Amino acid sequence: MALFRATVRTSKTTNDIRIEKGMSVDFASVNSSPLYNSSSKEVVDAFQHKYGIDLHKAEAANSTHILVVKIG
């Protein structure tokens, strides 16, 4: 299991949800690319837990808006 950091690349507001550049979360994952396919749930859950925002509703659960790097 690896440790990742997901960081918002650009600020945006969609569906009354505001995300700001620099918002970040750390999370563990067994997937090598946790933002792609159905594994984005880990990233979405981490943002929901820390900030109370739903990245799917904000239409930001993708690599255009979120940068994911392996940190451990």
LOTOR-808164 format. One line per field, with one value per residue: residue in one letter; x, y, z of N, C-alpha, C, CB in turn. Coordinates in nm, 2 decimals. Glycine has a CB too. Layout:
// LOTOR-808164
rest = a; ...
n_xx = X; ...
n_yy = Y; ...
n_zz = Z; ...
ca_xx = X; ...
ca_yy = Y; ...
ca_zz = Z; ...
c_xx = X; ...
c_yy = Y; ...
c_zz = Z; ...
cb_xx = X; ...
cb_yy = Y; ...
cb_zz = Z; ...
// end
This chain:
// LOTOR-808164
rest = m; a; l; f; r; a; t; v; r; t; s; k; t; t; n; d; i; r; i; e; k; g; m; s; v; d; f; a; s; v; n; s; s; p; l; y; n; s; s; s; k; e; v; v; d; a; f; q; h; k; y; g; i; d; l; h; k; a; e; a; a; n; s; t; h; i; l; v; v; k; i; g
n_xx = 0.09; 0.06; 0.14; -0.03; -0.05; -0.30; -0.37; -0.53; -0.53; -0.62; -0.83; -1.19; -1.55; -1.83; -2.16; -2.23; -2.01; -1.70; -1.37; -1.03; -0.72; -0.44; -0.55; -0.53; -0.50; -0.39; -0.36; -0.39; -0.34; -0.39; -0.38; -0.20; -0.25; -0.44; -0.64; -0.77; -1.01; -1.24; -1.11; -1.10; -1.25; -1.12; -0.98; -1.19; -1.33; -1.14; -1.12; -1.38; -1.39; -1.20; -1.25; -1.53; -1.64; -1.77; -1.61; -1.70; -1.95; -1.87; -1.75; -1.48; -1.32; -1.08; -0.78; -0.73; -0.80; -0.70; -0.40; -0.21; 0.03; 0.28; 0.39; 0.50
n_yy = -0.12; 0.22; 0.56; 0.86; 1.20; 1.42; 1.71; 2.01; 2.16; 2.40; 2.67; 2.66; 2.69; 2.50; 2.39; 2.52; 2.45; 2.52; 2.49; 2.53; 2.63; 2.45; 2.31; 2.01; 1.66; 1.37; 1.02; 0.67; 0.40; 0.10; 0.10; 0.19; 0.42; 0.62; 0.81; 0.74; 0.55; 0.34; 0.38; 0.63; 0.69; 0.68; 0.92; 1.10; 1.04; 1.11; 1.39; 1.46; 1.38; 1.55; 1.82; 1.83; 1.83; 1.73; 1.59; 1.47; 1.59; 1.85; 1.83; 1.77; 1.55; 1.45; 1.43; 1.68; 1.87; 1.78; 1.69; 1.41; 1.27; 1.03; 0.98; 0.81
n_zz = 0.00; -0.09; -0.01; -0.10; -0.23; -0.30; -0.48; -0.55; -0.86; -1.00; -0.91; -0.88; -0.93; -0.92; -0.95; -0.71; -0.55; -0.42; -0.50; -0.41; -0.54; -0.44; -0.22; -0.04; 0.01; 0.20; 0.14; 0.16; -0.07; -0.27; -0.53; -0.83; -0.98; -0.84; -0.92; -1.14; -1.33; -1.15; -0.91; -0.82; -0.61; -0.36; -0.36; -0.38; -0.15; 0.05; 0.01; 0.08; 0.35; 0.47; 0.38; 0.34; 0.08; -0.23; -0.48; -0.72; -0.76; -0.79; -1.03; -1.06; -1.02; -1.16; -1.37; -1.48; -1.29; -1.05; -0.90; -0.85; -0.65; -0.57; -0.24; -0.06
ca_xx = 0.00; 0.14; 0.08; -0.04; -0.11; -0.38; -0.37; -0.61; -0.44; -0.68; -0.96; -1.31; -1.67; -1.93; -2.27; -2.22; -1.90; -1.58; -1.24; -0.93; -0.58; -0.36; -0.62; -0.47; -0.53; -0.30; -0.44; -0.33; -0.41; -0.32; -0.38; -0.08; -0.31; -0.57; -0.74; -0.82; -1.11; -1.32; -1.04; -1.10; -1.33; -1.03; -0.95; -1.31; -1.36; -1.04; -1.17; -1.51; -1.36; -1.12; -1.31; -1.67; -1.68; -1.79; -1.54; -1.78; -2.06; -1.79; -1.70; -1.33; -1.25; -1.00; -0.64; -0.73; -0.82; -0.64; -0.27; -0.19; 0.17; 0.31; 0.48; 0.56
ca_yy = 0.00; 0.34; 0.69; 0.96; 1.33; 1.48; 1.86; 2.09; 2.24; 2.53; 2.70; 2.66; 2.68; 2.43; 2.34; 2.58; 2.39; 2.59; 2.42; 2.63; 2.58; 2.42; 2.22; 1.88; 1.55; 1.25; 0.90; 0.54; 0.33; -0.01; 0.13; 0.27; 0.54; 0.63; 0.90; 0.69; 0.44; 0.35; 0.40; 0.77; 0.69; 0.71; 1.06; 1.17; 1.02; 1.19; 1.53; 1.46; 1.37; 1.66; 1.95; 1.82; 1.86; 1.61; 1.62; 1.43; 1.69; 1.97; 1.79; 1.79; 1.42; 1.41; 1.48; 1.82; 1.95; 1.72; 1.63; 1.30; 1.22; 0.92; 1.04; 0.71
ca_zz = 0.00; -0.10; 0.03; -0.21; -0.20; -0.41; -0.47; -0.65; -0.96; -1.03; -0.84; -0.97; -0.87; -1.01; -0.87; -0.58; -0.47; -0.45; -0.47; -0.42; -0.58; -0.32; -0.13; -0.06; 0.11; 0.19; 0.15; 0.12; -0.18; -0.32; -0.68; -0.87; -1.03; -0.77; -0.97; -1.27; -1.33; -1.03; -0.79; -0.78; -0.49; -0.25; -0.36; -0.35; 0.00; 0.13; 0.01; 0.15; 0.49; 0.52; 0.35; 0.32; -0.05; -0.32; -0.61; -0.83; -0.78; -0.84; -1.16; -1.05; -0.99; -1.28; -1.37; -1.52; -1.17; -0.93; -0.92; -0.75; -0.65; -0.47; -0.14; 0.02
c_xx = 0.09; 0.06; 0.09; -0.08; -0.18; -0.40; -0.45; -0.52; -0.49; -0.81; -1.07; -1.43; -1.77; -2.03; -2.26; -2.11; -1.78; -1.46; -1.13; -0.79; -0.50; -0.42; -0.56; -0.51; -0.42; -0.39; -0.36; -0.41; -0.32; -0.31; -0.26; -0.13; -0.44; -0.67; -0.81; -0.92; -1.19; -1.25; -1.04; -1.18; -1.25; -1.00; -1.07; -1.35; -1.27; -1.08; -1.30; -1.48; -1.30; -1.19; -1.47; -1.72; -1.68; -1.72; -1.62; -1.89; -1.99; -1.73; -1.55; -1.26; -1.18; -0.87; -0.63; -0.73; -0.74; -0.50; -0.24; -0.04; 0.19; 0.42; 0.54; 0.52
c_yy = 0.12; 0.46; 0.79; 1.09; 1.38; 1.63; 1.92; 2.17; 2.38; 2.55; 2.70; 2.65; 2.61; 2.37; 2.39; 2.52; 2.46; 2.51; 2.53; 2.56; 2.56; 2.33; 2.08; 1.79; 1.44; 1.13; 0.78; 0.47; 0.21; 0.01; 0.22; 0.40; 0.57; 0.73; 0.85; 0.57; 0.45; 0.37; 0.54; 0.79; 0.73; 0.86; 1.14; 1.16; 1.10; 1.34; 1.55; 1.46; 1.50; 1.80; 1.95; 1.86; 1.73; 1.65; 1.58; 1.54; 1.82; 1.95; 1.81; 1.67; 1.37; 1.48; 1.63; 1.91; 1.91; 1.66; 1.53; 1.26; 1.12; 0.98; 0.93; 0.57
c_zz = 0.00; -0.05; -0.08; -0.15; -0.32; -0.38; -0.58; -0.73; -0.98; -0.95; -0.93; -0.88; -0.97; -0.91; -0.73; -0.49; -0.52; -0.41; -0.49; -0.46; -0.45; -0.22; -0.15; 0.05; 0.09; 0.21; 0.11; 0.02; -0.23; -0.48; -0.71; -0.93; -0.97; -0.82; -1.09; -1.24; -1.20; -0.90; -0.74; -0.65; -0.37; -0.24; -0.32; -0.20; 0.09; 0.13; 0.09; 0.30; 0.54; 0.50; 0.34; 0.19; -0.14; -0.45; -0.73; -0.86; -0.83; -0.97; -1.16; -1.01; -1.11; -1.28; -1.42; -1.39; -1.05; -0.97; -0.81; -0.76; -0.54; -0.37; -0.05; -0.02
cb_xx = -0.10; 0.18; 0.16; -0.13; 0.01; -0.52; -0.23; -0.73; -0.43; -0.71; -0.95; -1.31; -1.73; -1.86; -2.27; -2.35; -1.90; -1.58; -1.22; -0.91; -0.51; -0.32; -0.78; -0.31; -0.67; -0.18; -0.57; -0.31; -0.44; -0.40; -0.51; 0.00; -0.32; -0.54; -0.67; -0.71; -1.04; -1.40; -0.89; -1.16; -1.40; -0.90; -0.90; -1.43; -1.34; -0.90; -1.18; -1.60; -1.27; -0.99; -1.26; -1.73; -1.59; -1.94; -1.40; -1.85; -2.13; -1.69; -1.77; -1.31; -1.35; -1.08; -0.56; -0.85; -0.96; -0.73; -0.15; -0.28; 0.27; 0.37; 0.41; 0.52
cb_yy = 0.00; 0.36; 0.74; 0.91; 1.43; 1.41; 1.91; 2.17; 2.17; 2.54; 2.84; 2.54; 2.82; 2.31; 2.19; 2.58; 2.24; 2.73; 2.29; 2.71; 2.68; 2.54; 2.22; 1.89; 1.49; 1.26; 0.91; 0.45; 0.42; -0.14; 0.20; 0.19; 0.53; 0.66; 1.04; 0.65; 0.31; 0.21; 0.35; 0.86; 0.56; 0.63; 1.11; 1.11; 0.87; 1.17; 1.58; 1.35; 1.25; 1.67; 1.99; 1.91; 1.97; 1.57; 1.56; 1.30; 1.72; 2.01; 1.87; 1.90; 1.32; 1.45; 1.40; 1.86; 1.96; 1.61; 1.74; 1.18; 1.34; 0.79; 1.14; 0.73
cb_zz = 0.12; -0.25; 0.16; -0.32; -0.15; -0.42; -0.47; -0.58; -1.09; -1.18; -0.77; -1.07; -0.82; -1.09; -0.87; -0.51; -0.49; -0.38; -0.54; -0.29; -0.67; -0.26; -0.14; -0.07; 0.09; 0.29; 0.07; 0.25; -0.30; -0.29; -0.72; -0.97; -1.19; -0.63; -1.00; -1.36; -1.33; -1.02; -0.81; -0.89; -0.46; -0.27; -0.51; -0.44; 0.03; 0.07; -0.14; 0.11; 0.51; 0.45; 0.22; 0.42; -0.12; -0.34; -0.61; -0.81; -0.64; -0.74; -1.27; -0.94; -0.94; -1.41; -1.45; -1.61; -1.13; -0.86; -0.93; -0.77; -0.63; -0.53; -0.06; 0.16
// end
